């Protein structure tokens, strides 16, 4: 989609679909202008559709004069309560109302109520991501007309700086959505590695791939234990973005990469929804999607390492047993008391690898615990860190992106729940506080001197019904937060 600013106003703009976003109380003041623009009385239809400019109100009018073909009114609610995420939601309504129309979609909104650049970016991202539809696996894709251009009406030229972020960022989100949505017979560890290789080739990234033998040489016993029950070889992926100028900050992103998780001998049953366990590589999708965005944005002064220990967790005669003891690459021995707590085992060796790069900070993303879903639901991810500046940076990045993120306690006393009678620690603790003990487990594999944060995206990676700018299915959660966080280091 081509996205640009338009110097036109309500009366002079031309295109296929005109969307006017209105704050409460503004409808009365601009009704005459709207009727003059559309060549007819709108009041009866507005009343019939019960449009009052409240947040979420939408009224749509098919026009006979053909310029535009359709007028859409979207309510924003009260001015004093207006937030960037309200604009994203309004953009999603606008985008869906435009489906079936080709040509240009124009959006007029009260940009002076918020920072104009941030508002323009929120609207543009909201439109593009709301129009996304994955039809790769349909034998006959549904015909679907939609606008090819988006024009934001009446904004100052200064908003263009933020608009430059939109296309690369959305491309990363869409890649993450496609990776998460792909079935496990399509997105294997090798296919994920091939995606990384193509990304490196197309966008000038460096790529290092480690196979089973190389991982064994590095002593990655925790990661390889998870992979040993699958017929498919594990692939350890390391992508690197390097700026053209001097490096001021070195960051590492680690994503959980279970392309399918059966639960192993602790097989997922009942409410575990084993058919959806293709999304257990949502963390890897987020970091690879962020790599796609960063590779196009080319931020200066920051070097970014993207690390994924990709594999399947399957059941066969070679699979890890409950009760097995394995050794991670930092020498820590782990009693596996639950083979369905496999993601933290793969992350353990990936975090050790990341620490060896001596980054200034590490952030890992993982669909790690059902406990996090119980605590925060499906719209907010939890994150754990002992570093306040890192927490502040991630919170600000997520808030700007409109992705829910909530700091959780990293309560050290809960570490006792991971004690093993035989090994250095167990891979799971007691059920209460399960997401906290999972974070404490990961902390064991991060050098104390390196700022680190763990983000549990188990609830946010997938949406059964879809909401706002997220379609039903894969959401691409995390990409926009990571992009914002990385670019804040330039």
Secondary structure, DSSP 8 states (H G I E B T S, - for coil): -EEEEE---TTT--SSEEEEEEETTHHHHHHHHHHHHHTS--HHHHHHTT----TT-EEEEE-SS-SSSEEEEEEEE-GGG--HHHHHHHHHHHHHHHTT--SEEEEE--GGGS-HHHHHHHHHHHHHHHT----TT-SS-------SEEEEET--GGGHHHHHHHHHHHHHHHHHHHHHHS-TTTS-HHHHHHHHHHHHHHHT-EEEEE-HHHHHHTT-HHHHHHHTTSSS--EEEEEEE--SS--SEEEEEEEEEEEEE--TTS---GGG-GGGGGGGGHHHHHHHHHHHHHHHH--SSEEEEEEEEEEEE--STTS--TT-EEE-TTS-EEE-S-TT--HHHHHHHHHHHHHHTT-SEEEEEE---HHHHHHHTTSEEEEEES-HHHHHHHHHHHHHHT-EEEE----GGGGGGG--SSSSEES---STTHHHHHHHHHHTTS-TTSEEEEEE-TTTSEESS-BTTB-SEE--TTHHHHHHHHHTT-
